């Protein structure tokens, strides 16, 4: 299996001194349990949902060998909320992106984690709810990072610039992803029969 993580700077891991972000940490945990896979962290700074939608397929194709089995993990929306971009475009873009990706392999979606700025956080909460609705409609598993982290001081206090956490915050996200049944389910077919 080949895992493709698409997102913005929060997926890329800005401010992480260990340079793992949450995808590197959660993949390390899965590998320690014996899962076998390759992965690509394809997070890019300042990428809105529409920009991720425009590039995900072009970045997947050259990394997917013939017969390769992809799985896609998307996390976006923080840039849309921080920059107060058009939410209708973001919602439509997410729907199109997830629909196309599902045709190629399993998809998971994570809402963006909370931002420190109250105005941006309020917009992000609204967008996260809309994104969860898209995932429900498409039957794509969704992990609500915004809801899970909005009241967690260990995460919020680690936000270095109001947007990006340090190593501790990325570890908190990785822990949530690692305990998510949908994430664990990606690897079940790879486990030996008992």
C-alpha positions as CSV (number, residue, x, y, z in Angstrom):
1,X,0.0,0.0,0.0
2,X,1.1,3.6,-0.7
3,X,-0.2,6.3,1.6
4,X,-0.6,9.8,0.2
5,X,-1.0,12.6,2.7
6,X,-2.3,15.8,1.2
7,X,-2.7,19.1,3.0
8,X,-1.2,22.4,3.9
9,X,1.6,23.5,6.2
10,X,-0.1,21.6,9.1
11,X,0.4,18.4,7.2
12,X,3.9,19.4,6.0
13,X,4.9,20.1,9.6
14,X,5.9,23.7,9.8
15,X,7.5,24.4,13.2
16,X,8.2,20.8,14.0
17,X,11.8,20.5,15.1
18,X,11.8,16.8,14.5
19,X,10.6,17.3,10.9
20,X,8.0,14.5,11.1
21,X,4.7,16.4,11.4
22,X,1.7,14.2,12.3
23,X,2.0,12.0,9.1
24,X,5.5,10.9,9.9
25,X,4.6,10.2,13.5
26,X,1.5,8.2,12.8
27,X,3.3,6.2,10.1
28,X,6.1,5.4,12.5
29,X,3.5,4.1,15.0
30,X,1.9,2.0,12.3
31,X,5.2,0.6,11.1
32,X,6.1,-0.3,14.7
33,X,3.0,-2.5,14.8
34,X,4.2,-4.3,11.7
35,X,2.3,-2.6,8.9
36,X,4.1,-2.5,5.6
37,X,3.6,0.5,3.3
38,X,5.3,3.5,1.6
39,X,4.1,7.0,2.3
40,X,4.4,10.5,0.9
41,X,3.8,13.7,2.9
42,X,2.5,16.0,0.2
43,X,1.7,18.9,2.4
44,X,2.4,22.4,0.9
45,X,2.4,25.7,2.7
46,X,-0.4,28.2,2.1
47,X,-2.5,25.7,0.2
48,X,-6.3,26.2,0.2
49,X,-8.7,23.3,-0.4
50,X,-9.0,24.5,-4.0
51,X,-5.2,24.5,-4.5
52,X,-4.9,21.0,-3.0
53,X,-7.7,19.8,-5.3
54,X,-5.9,21.2,-8.3
55,X,-2.7,19.2,-7.6
56,X,-3.4,16.0,-5.8
57,X,-3.9,13.7,-8.8
58,X,-0.9,15.1,-10.7
59,X,1.3,14.5,-7.7
60,X,-0.1,11.0,-7.1
61,X,0.3,9.6,-10.6
62,X,4.1,9.6,-10.9
63,X,4.4,8.1,-7.4
64,X,2.1,5.2,-8.0
65,X,3.7,2.2,-9.7
66,X,1.6,-0.1,-11.9
67,X,-0.4,-2.3,-9.6
68,X,0.3,0.0,-6.6
69,X,-2.6,0.3,-4.1
70,X,-3.1,3.9,-2.9
71,X,-4.9,5.2,0.1
72,X,-5.5,9.0,0.5
73,X,-5.5,11.0,3.7
74,X,-6.6,14.6,3.2
75,X,-6.4,17.4,5.8
76,X,-7.4,20.9,4.6
77,X,-9.4,24.0,5.5
78,X,-7.0,25.9,7.8
79,X,-5.9,28.2,5.0
80,X,-9.5,28.7,3.8
81,X,-10.5,29.8,7.4
82,X,-7.3,31.9,8.1
83,X,-7.6,33.8,4.9
84,X,-11.4,34.0,4.9
85,X,-11.7,32.4,1.5
86,X,-15.0,31.4,-0.2
87,X,-16.3,28.5,1.8
88,X,-18.7,27.4,-1.0
89,X,-15.7,26.9,-3.3
90,X,-13.9,25.0,-0.6
91,X,-16.9,22.7,0.0
92,X,-17.4,22.1,-3.7
93,X,-13.7,21.5,-4.2
94,X,-13.5,19.0,-1.3
95,X,-16.5,17.1,-2.7
96,X,-14.9,16.8,-6.1
97,X,-11.5,15.8,-4.7
98,X,-12.9,13.1,-2.4
99,X,-15.2,11.7,-5.1
100,X,-12.3,11.4,-7.6
101,X,-9.9,10.0,-5.0
102,X,-12.4,7.4,-3.8
103,X,-12.4,5.9,-7.3
104,X,-8.7,5.1,-6.9
105,X,-8.5,3.9,-3.3
106,X,-9.6,4.3,0.2
107,X,-9.9,7.9,1.5
108,X,-9.8,9.4,4.9
109,X,-10.4,13.1,5.8
110,X,-9.3,15.1,8.8
111,X,-10.8,18.5,9.6
112,X,-8.2,21.1,10.3
113,X,-7.0,21.6,13.9
114,X,-8.0,24.8,15.6
115,X,-6.4,28.1,15.1
116,X,-5.6,30.5,17.9
117,X,-7.2,33.6,16.4
118,X,-10.9,33.7,17.6
119,X,-12.3,35.0,14.3
120,X,-10.4,32.4,12.2
121,X,-11.3,29.7,14.7
122,X,-15.0,30.5,14.4
123,X,-14.8,30.4,10.6
124,X,-12.8,27.1,10.9
125,X,-15.5,25.6,13.2
126,X,-18.1,26.4,10.6
127,X,-16.1,25.0,7.7
128,X,-15.2,21.8,9.7
129,X,-18.9,21.2,10.2
130,X,-19.6,21.6,6.5
131,X,-16.6,19.3,5.6
132,X,-17.9,16.7,8.0
133,X,-21.2,16.9,6.1
134,X,-19.5,16.3,2.8
135,X,-17.7,13.3,4.2
136,X,-21.0,11.9,5.6
137,X,-22.6,12.3,2.2
138,X,-19.8,10.5,0.4
139,X,-19.3,7.9,3.1
140,X,-15.7,9.0,3.7
141,X,-14.4,8.5,7.3
142,X,-13.8,11.9,8.9
143,X,-11.8,12.7,12.0
144,X,-12.9,15.9,13.6
145,X,-9.5,17.4,14.7
146,X,-11.1,20.8,15.3
147,X,-13.7,19.4,17.7
148,X,-11.1,17.1,19.4
149,X,-8.5,19.8,19.9
150,X,-10.5,23.0,20.5
151,X,-10.6,22.4,24.3
152,X,-7.2,20.7,24.7
153,X,-4.8,23.0,26.5
154,X,-1.9,20.7,25.6
155,X,-2.5,21.4,22.0
156,X,-3.5,25.0,22.1
157,X,-0.6,26.0,24.3
158,X,1.8,24.5,21.8
159,X,0.7,26.7,18.9
160,X,3.9,28.6,18.1
161,X,2.5,31.2,15.7
162,X,-1.2,30.8,16.3
163,X,-1.4,28.2,13.5
164,X,1.4,25.6,13.8
165,X,2.2,23.6,16.8
166,X,5.6,22.3,17.8
167,X,6.6,18.7,18.3
168,X,4.2,18.1,21.2
169,X,1.2,19.4,19.2
170,X,2.0,17.3,16.2
171,X,2.3,14.3,18.5
172,X,-1.1,15.0,19.9
173,X,-2.6,14.9,16.4
174,X,-0.7,11.7,15.6
175,X,-2.1,10.1,18.7
176,X,-5.7,11.0,17.7
177,X,-5.1,9.6,14.2
178,X,-3.4,6.5,15.5
179,X,-6.3,5.6,17.7
180,X,-8.9,6.3,14.9
181,X,-10.5,3.0,13.8
182,X,-10.7,4.2,10.2
183,X,-6.9,4.7,10.1
184,X,-6.2,1.3,11.7
185,X,-8.7,-0.2,9.2
186,X,-6.4,0.7,6.3
187,X,-3.9,-1.9,7.5
188,X,-6.3,-4.7,8.4
189,X,-6.1,-6.5,5.1
190,X,-2.3,-6.5,5.5
191,X,-2.4,-8.3,8.8
192,X,-1.9,-12.1,8.8
193,X,-5.0,-14.1,9.3
194,X,-5.5,-15.3,12.8
